[in-house]
Structures are given as structure tokens and as C-alpha cells.
């Protein structure tokens, strides 16, 4: 069964040497292994077998609530708040992590330094790992999550498109970097102006358009949606749509 899962991902066009950013919800994959940590490890190994160590396996290791408790970001020890798979990648022996205290990214593989080292203090904009996703044309792999509503890379496109509903807000955060050096910086977060602007329950229209325009490839594995998207293709398509309607991601027009 786990081999069948690997064949499904492989058929989407994932290949040796690829750099991929993964958003996942593996709760519905428990039929592959009832132990969740073991399940996540099996999924990781299948993906690693396809892309090899020559690529990069990246995950969001965001820490939205960390500062209400410890008020400090520790690159090596602050746990990921974005799911078990992200925490598994973060804790891999050779994994590297970027230093943004809210929007950190962890990466495993030989290309990791291209994405998570020498970054700016921006969350998703210039100099961030998300700009590097565009620059090196990485791929976005979504496991049982809809791309439109669960895709941090879209914030990079929103910022480049100067959407009216987000703006840069700055915070002074204390950090302990990968070299155990304690420093304080002013970091940028690209935030929404209002919480009243929310995604529809399912962004069926835009998701459908991404598929029919061959921006996103999709497969269904045991009723679980799996999609693969090239970052540069997604950027070109969505930014073009945003020239006509800045609110296209919300399937609204103002």
C-alpha cells in the first residue's frame, strides 16, 4: 500500500533532484500505519526515495503561539506548530531551519542551504524562503489539503501583486540562531488588514482553474487529494489573475 502511495506521487511528475515544499494533513492516511509518527516517517522516506538527497524536502515549521509563552525563538529547539510531518522533518539530523521566529521553514537535502540560509527578515517577501521557491522553481506538494487555502507561497504572490488587504507589520523578536547565538531583530510579518475577509469553505473555482490550465496536477489516493504545482507556473497564473481582480484568491470582487 505504501508503495502505491509512492507511485501516485511519482505519477504527478515528482522526480530526482526536485526541491519541494510540502503542506500535509496525514490523519486520513492512518490505514497505512496506525502509529502516527511511524506513518509520517514512512511518508517522508517514500518522498525522499523519489527526490533523493540531491533535492530539498521543505516544510513550514511555523510558531504562531510560541511568543505568548517563551517570547523567544530557538532555531534548534522551538517545536513546529504546523503538524507532525513538519516536526519530523525539523528534527531530522541533517535538517536546516530558517530563522524567522513566526514563518520558519525546515529543509532536508543537499539543496537546503539555497532556501533557508542567508534569508532576509521578511516573512514571505523578498529574501525569504518563499521568494527562493520562486527563484529556483521549486514544487508545492499538498497531501490531503487544498492548495488555495493552505499555501503560504501564495502570500509571496500577494505581496508581489500589492494586494490591498495585506500589509507589512514589524515586530522585535529575540532569537537563538542555528549557531546558538542570541540576537534581537525587527522582523516583518505580512498580515491581513481584517479577519472578515476569509476563504470560502472550498475554493473549487480557482482550484479547478489551476488544474484545467495545467498549473496543478492532481491525483486521488484512497479518497485523499494529492496535488503537485510548479512555483513559477503558479506565480505567473495567479499574478496575471490578480491584475484583473486583486481578490481572486477569495473568489470575490470588490
Secondary structure as the mmCIF struct_conf table of DSSP 4:
data_model
#
loop_
_struct_conf.conf_type_id
_struct_conf.id
_struct_conf.beg_label_comp_id
_struct_conf.beg_label_asym_id
_struct_conf.beg_label_seq_id
_struct_conf.end_label_comp_id
_struct_conf.end_label_asym_id
_struct_conf.end_label_seq_id
HELX_RH_AL_P HELX_RH_AL_P1 UNK A 2 UNK A 11
TURN_TY1_P TURN_TY1_P1 UNK A 12 UNK A 13
TURN_TY1_P TURN_TY1_P2 UNK A 16 UNK A 17
STRN STRN1 UNK A 19 UNK A 24
HELX_RH_3T_P HELX_RH_3T_P1 UNK A 27 UNK A 29
TURN_TY1_P TURN_TY1_P3 UNK A 30 UNK A 32
BEND BEND1 UNK A 34 UNK A 35
HELX_RH_AL_P HELX_RH_AL_P2 UNK A 36 UNK A 51
TURN_TY1_P TURN_TY1_P4 UNK A 53 UNK A 54
BEND BEND2 UNK A 55 UNK A 55
STRN STRN2 UNK A 56 UNK A 60
TURN_TY1_P TURN_TY1_P5 UNK A 64 UNK A 65
HELX_RH_3T_P HELX_RH_3T_P2 UNK A 66 UNK A 68
TURN_TY1_P TURN_TY1_P6 UNK A 69 UNK A 70
STRN STRN3 UNK A 72 UNK A 74
TURN_TY1_P TURN_TY1_P7 UNK A 75 UNK A 77
BEND BEND3 UNK A 78 UNK A 78
HELX_LH_PP_P HELX_LH_PP_P1 UNK A 79 UNK A 80
BEND BEND4 UNK A 81 UNK A 82
HELX_RH_AL_P HELX_RH_AL_P3 UNK A 84 UNK A 90
TURN_TY1_P TURN_TY1_P8 UNK A 91 UNK A 91
BEND BEND5 UNK A 92 UNK A 92
TURN_TY1_P TURN_TY1_P9 UNK A 93 UNK A 94
STRN STRN4 UNK A 96 UNK A 97
BEND BEND6 UNK A 101 UNK A 103
STRN STRN5 UNK A 105 UNK A 108
BEND BEND7 UNK A 109 UNK A 109
TURN_TY1_P TURN_TY1_P10 UNK A 110 UNK A 111
HELX_RH_AL_P HELX_RH_AL_P4 UNK A 112 UNK A 116
BEND BEND8 UNK A 117 UNK A 118
BEND BEND9 UNK A 121 UNK A 121
BEND BEND10 UNK A 123 UNK A 125
TURN_TY1_P TURN_TY1_P11 UNK A 126 UNK A 127
BEND BEND11 UNK A 128 UNK A 128
HELX_RH_AL_P HELX_RH_AL_P5 UNK A 129 UNK A 135
TURN_TY1_P TURN_TY1_P12 UNK A 136 UNK A 137
STRN STRN6 UNK A 139 UNK A 143
BEND BEND12 UNK A 144 UNK A 145
TURN_TY1_P TURN_TY1_P13 UNK A 147 UNK A 149
BEND BEND13 UNK A 150 UNK A 150
TURN_TY1_P TURN_TY1_P14 UNK A 152 UNK A 152
HELX_RH_AL_P HELX_RH_AL_P6 UNK A 153 UNK A 160
TURN_TY1_P TURN_TY1_P15 UNK A 161 UNK A 162
TURN_TY1_P TURN_TY1_P16 UNK A 164 UNK A 165
STRN STRN7 UNK A 166 UNK A 176
TURN_TY1_P TURN_TY1_P17 UNK A 178 UNK A 179
STRN STRN8 UNK A 182 UNK A 192
BEND BEND14 UNK A 193 UNK A 193
TURN_TY1_P TURN_TY1_P18 UNK A 195 UNK A 196
BEND BEND15 UNK A 201 UNK A 201
HELX_RH_AL_P HELX_RH_AL_P7 UNK A 204 UNK A 212
TURN_TY1_P TURN_TY1_P19 UNK A 213 UNK A 214
BEND BEND16 UNK A 215 UNK A 215
STRN STRN9 UNK A 216 UNK A 221
TURN_TY1_P TURN_TY1_P20 UNK A 222 UNK A 223
STRN STRN10 UNK A 224 UNK A 230
HELX_RH_AL_P HELX_RH_AL_P8 UNK A 231 UNK A 244
TURN_TY1_P TURN_TY1_P21 UNK A 246 UNK A 247
HELX_RH_3T_P HELX_RH_3T_P3 UNK A 248 UNK A 250
TURN_TY1_P TURN_TY1_P22 UNK A 251 UNK A 251
#
